[in-house]
């Protein structure tokens, strides 16, 4: 999938006269050579010993696929071409692409929206805010959050009736990249958006009147109460109980990884309302206030330089107006919520930021004895490895753009979101580890410069492979939805 998108992107870049068009060609060639080799190896192994015999055609595909990349020599040379064309000013003659109908941009309206948001950040990001900026909820600032709300940059895709501008996901994608440019966290915005969206779809009128205006104005946040100790990514293994008591529910249990609970006014809480029902049934969702008696929030700090929380619920009395959807039909609400969470957009931007800072490190002359004031990128090894990260970042970006496009245009493809999330997070994990080694030993120390970002990414990149469903869960979804394989999860 990634190789195909890269090839199409290269044609589009040539047609657009983009400065990175020649680099795109080299990217497409190298990545296709690697993708073909991996896919064909797995295909032969699927046949077992029969795949090795001359009687089965799969061995022909294997041999031809491997050989197709080799007439020009070692495909690694294409990686060096990527580096030279991106960072050393190398030029290469390009053909006329003719008329190309495909478009990999977000469109003029979205780009203008992103540009306006960039100006807003430049004008309003004070030195104090820049110093506070952080990828986690530690970077949240209530005053600036309310400014973002007033300017229309919190939830611009919400319906107008709920305080939004009814903007498209293209607009949101352009906006997301601006947040990442300024290292401003979108974690509280993302979790609040999920709770709010579920309220819009499944909430009572009373809940909508109470919560949605507070979210839209930037006065309140919501967090997610899905995971539990011992259940992990198996959200349907929830044991937190909600028992009906008149017009209220009595909630008892605990939730793990309720990131942002210490800042939030509400939690999107999954509770078991029928313990006798099947595992995926008997569940109900609530958008529950966190200031109710019986709620306790305890900090949990991670190696990712983030604070999350464990939340405890002891005989918490919750009015029924906070229930989402039908009783015991929480699976309907969860399906909608997980559809929002399983896209790769929010995860991919971290990879772009890592590449940006790694490029700054690689192109900056290095002081010290024996370095001759040379930049790391003068090394062929550095160029090849940095180019590999650039290719992976481009593929992740393209998979995310396709997922956004499919959602906007209602194109069938339930695996598009999981594909983009899986590739983005797995490649971010591998590439951050590779860059950490490449820049060693200077990458061992915490700092606020590009090397410090590489060090932090080496720790941070593990989290996204778990958040929003583990990589294993997403592989299972892709196998079922894209390849038609049997279901492997309970």
Secondary structure, 3 states (H helix, E strand, C coil): CHHHHHHHHHHHHHHHCCCCHHHHHHHHHHHHHHHHHHHHHHHHHHCHHHHHCCCCCHHHHHHHHHHHCCCCCCCHHHHHHHHHHHHCCCCCCCCCCCCCCCCCCCCHHHHHHHHHHHHHHHHHCCHHHHHHCCCCHHHCCHHHHHHHHHHCCCCCCCCHHHCCCCCCHHHHHHHHHHHHHCCCCCHHHHHHHHHHHHHHHHCCHHHHHHHHHHHHCCCCCEEEECCCCCCCCCHHHCCCEEEEECCEEEEEEEEECCCCCCCCCEEEEEEECCCCCCCCCCEEEEEEECCCCCEEEEEEECCCCCEEEEEEEEEEEEEHHHEECCCCEHHHHHHHHHHHHCCCHHHHHHHHHHHHHHHHHHHCECCCCCCCCCEHHHCHHHHHHHHHHHHHHHHHHHHHHHHHHHHHHCCCCCHHHHHHHHHHHHHHHHHHHHHHHHCCCHHHCCCCCHHHHHHHHHHHHHHHCCCCCCHHHHHHHHHHHHHCCCCCCC
